[in-house]
């Protein structure tokens, strides 16, 4: 099982990625959330200058946020800084990257085409975009030679998405393995997760635990509110959460619901996230239980765990690395 780490792109992230390398994490994934944090590519470039081994990549980029040539050029820049062997690209339809701006995620019917366009440009091919042929015109001295071939990981979970990822030769990102998911044939199944390694004597009701793992838990409330599939009703204080959200004018609701995403509990979250909610945070456990939880994920088909540290980020990175027996 590979153990990696995930970060929102904030000013301290390049230094945190350097520490992650020291601690033995395999890959540093950085979110593409421009409405919430800094630019993913600038942060990755800064991390590239401070590291020597750890793999780097967006986890996950939202292709609709940029022209495909801009994304291809950004990938080429990162490859030029660290080499192809240290670059991996995650891409998704935009759960938060788009919802935080009041937009729905990309339609699945559009998503693979957007990835194909970027991959084709990196191969040195010409593609049609906005009615015109485009290709990377960079001379050899201006960018790495094409083809630029790096692994791609797609943020998908349903049967259609899993099948398409397999057909495209991509791995998959998931925030929770589906019991009915078929990961056969996929070499990369990455679980994006979080929590906190609890100190002896701490419980899920401890204030530090709620403050640290709460931002991860609250995202599940946000997601299932918008999916409207009934799962939200099983969460503690679900009806109160819906009530609070509905008090906000609908046209600006996304600004309040997604504030603090994966970093802080916002005003609404603080009213509903409690110790009982921590079942949504699979790694809010004590240190001796971490290896067993990792093994459980492995049996479900997961090949890599990408753990996002929150709260005291350095403390969380060190505690999880030690509990997971890195290095």
N, C-alpha and C positions, 0 to 999 in steps of 0.2 A: 504494500500500500504506500503510495506516494503521499507525502504531507506537504501541503503548500499553504500559502497565506494570501488573504485578500484585503484590499484597502480602498476606501474612498480617496480620491485625489485631493489631499489637503496639504498645506505647506510643509508639514513634518513628514509626509509620506516617503520622500526619497531617503531620509535618514532611517526611517522605520524599515525600509526595504534593505538597506545596508545591514541593519541588525538582523533581519530575517536571514540573510545570507550567512552571517556569523553563527546563527543558531541552527542552521542545517535545513531550513525550509527549501523545497525544490524549486517552486515557482512563485513569483509575486504577481498576482492578478490585481489590476486597478480598474475601478468602475468608470464607466462613461456616463457621467451624470452632470452635465454642464449647468443645469438649473439649480443644482444643489452644492456642487463643489468645483474645483479647478479643472483645467483642461487635462484630460487623460494622457495625451501624447507628450505634452511638455513635462508632466510629472515623470513619465516613463523615461524620457530623455535624461532628466536630472538623475534618476536612479541609475541609469546606465553608466553615468560618469563616476558613480560611487561604488560600483560592484564589479566582480570579476567572474562569478560563477552562476548565480541564480538566474533562472529563466524569467523573462519579462513579457507581459502582454496585457492588452485590455481584456477585462473580464466583467462584462462583455461590451464591445462597441455596438453602437446603434447605427447601422449603415445609412439610414435616412437623414441623419443629422449633418452629413457632409456629402459633397460631390464625390463620386467614386474615385476620381483622380486624386482628390485631396487625401482620401484614406489610403490609397495605394502609395502615394508619396510619403505619407507618415510612416507606413510600414517599412518602406525602403529606408527611411531615415533611421529607424530603430535598428534595422538589420545592419546598416552601415556602422552604427555605433558599437554593436555587440556581436555581430555575426548571426547567420541564420540559425545556428544550433541553439541559440539562447532566446529565440523569439517564438512565441506561440500566440495565436490570435483567437480570442473568443468573440462571438457575435450573437446578438439577440434581437428580439423584435421590439424591445423597449418598454418593459413593465414600468420601470420608474423613469428611465431616461426620456420617455415620451409622456407618461401619465402626469409627471410633475409639471408639465406644461399644458395640461388639459387635453392631451391627445391620446387616442387609443393606441395600443400596440400595433405594429405593422401587421397587415394581413399575411397569413401564412402563404397565400398564393403569390405574394410579391417578394417575400423574404429570400428564398433561394436564388432568384434572379439577381438580386442586389449583391449577394455574395459571389455569384458567378462572374459578375462584371469586374469586381475588384481582383479576383483571382486571375482572370484573363489578362488584365492590365499588368499584373505582376509577372505573368509568363512572357510578356513582351508582345501580346496579341493586340489587335485593333478591335474595338467594340463600338457599337452604335449607341450614342447617348444624346438625348435631346435632338434627335434627327441628324446628327453628324458623327462621322467616325473619329474616335479618339484613341490615342496610344501614348505610352510613356516615351517621350522624345529625349529623355536624359541621355547625354553622351556618357561614355565609360567613366570619364573623370568626374562626372557630376552625381553619380549614384551607383549602387551595386549593379553589376550586370544582370540582365534578365536571362533566364527565368529566376525569379525570387520565389523559392518554395519553402513555406513554413506551415506547420500544422494549424488546422482550424478546428475550433470547438464551438458547437452551436447550442444556444440556450433553448432546448426543446425538451418536451416530456411526454407528449401524447404519442400514440402509435404511428400516426402519419409523420410527425416530426422525426421520430426515431428511425423510421424506415428511410426517410429522405437523407438524414445524416449519414446513414450507412451507405446509401447509394452515392453520396458525394465524397465518401472517404473521410468524413469528419467525425470527431468525438462529440460528446454531449455534456452540457452543464445541466445540473438539476439542483433545486433547493431541497427536495425530498424525493427519494426513490419511490416510484409508484409500485405497489405490490404486484400489479399486472404487467409491469414494463418488461419488454424483451430487449435486453442489452446484448444479445448474442451477435457476434461479429463486430462489435464496437471495441476498439482497443483502448479508448479513453472515455471513462464515465466519471465525471468530476462532480463531487458533491460540494456545493457552496453552503457553508454552515457557520454557526457561531455559538456563543454561550460564554461560560466562564468556569474555570477550574476552581471549585469552591475550597476554601480553607477548612481545616478541621473545625467542626463546631458550627460552620455556616450551614444554612438551609436555603431553600428557594424563597423563603419569606424574608431573608436578610436584606437590608436596604442596599448594601453594596451589590449584591447579586442582582436585584431588580434594576438598579441603575445601570449595571454593566450589560446584562443580557437583554434588558427590556427593549432596546431599540431593534434588536433582531426579532423579538416576539411581536412587536407592534406591526412589523411589516406583513405578517400573516393576517392580521386584522384588516390592514389596508387592502391586501390582495383579494381576500375572499369577500370583502364588501363589494368590490367592483365585479367580481365574477358571478355573484348572485347564484351560487349553486347549492346553498344550504349549509355549507361547512362552517360558515361564520357562527351559526346558531349554536354550535357545540362549544364555543369558546366562553370562558368566564366573562361576565359583564358585557356580553355581545349586544344585548338590547340597549344598554346604556351607551355603548359605542355608537350604534346607529342613531340614537336620539341626539347625541352631541354633534355628530356629523351633519344631520339634517337641520340643525340650527344655523348652520353656515349657509349663506346664499349659494345656490347651486353653481353659478357661473364662476365662482372663485373657490369652490370647495377643494379642488385639487391643491391649492396653495396652502391650505391648512392641514389636510390629511397627510401630505407627503413632506411637510416641513420636518427637518431633523432626520430624514430617512437614513437608517443604519448608523447613526452617530449619536442622536439624542432623543429622549422622549419628549414629544411636543405636548402642548397643553391638553389636547384630547387624549393622547396616549396615557398620560399620567392619571387620568380618571378611571382607566379600565385595566391597565396591565398590573397584575398582582402575582404573588408567588405561585398561585395555582395555574397561571398562564405559562409557566416555564416548561410545561410539557412540549411546547412548540420550539424549544431550544435544546436540541439533542445533546449538546456538549456542556450543558449546565449540570455538571456532575463533579464528584470528588476525584482527585488525581488517580487513585487506584482503579477507578472504573473506566478511565479513558481507553486503555488498550482493549478492553472487552467491547466497548462501544465501537471502536475502530474495526474490530473483527466482525461485528454485526453488520456494519456497512459493507465490508468486503464480501460477506455472504450474499448480500443483496445485489452484487454486481458492480459496486463502486470500486474504481481503481485509483482514485486520488481524492483526498479531502482538502478542500481549500477553506481554511479557518479564518474568519475575520475577527481580529481582536478589537474590542471596544472598551470604552472607559479609560483606564490606565493602560494604554496600548502596550507599552514595554513590559509591564507586569504580566499582561495576558499572553503576549508572545512567548515570554520565558516560561511561564507556568505550563502552557500547552505543549511547548517543545519538550520540556522535561517529562511531562506526563506521557507524551507519545513516544518517548525514548529516542528522540532525534540525537544524532551524533553519539 
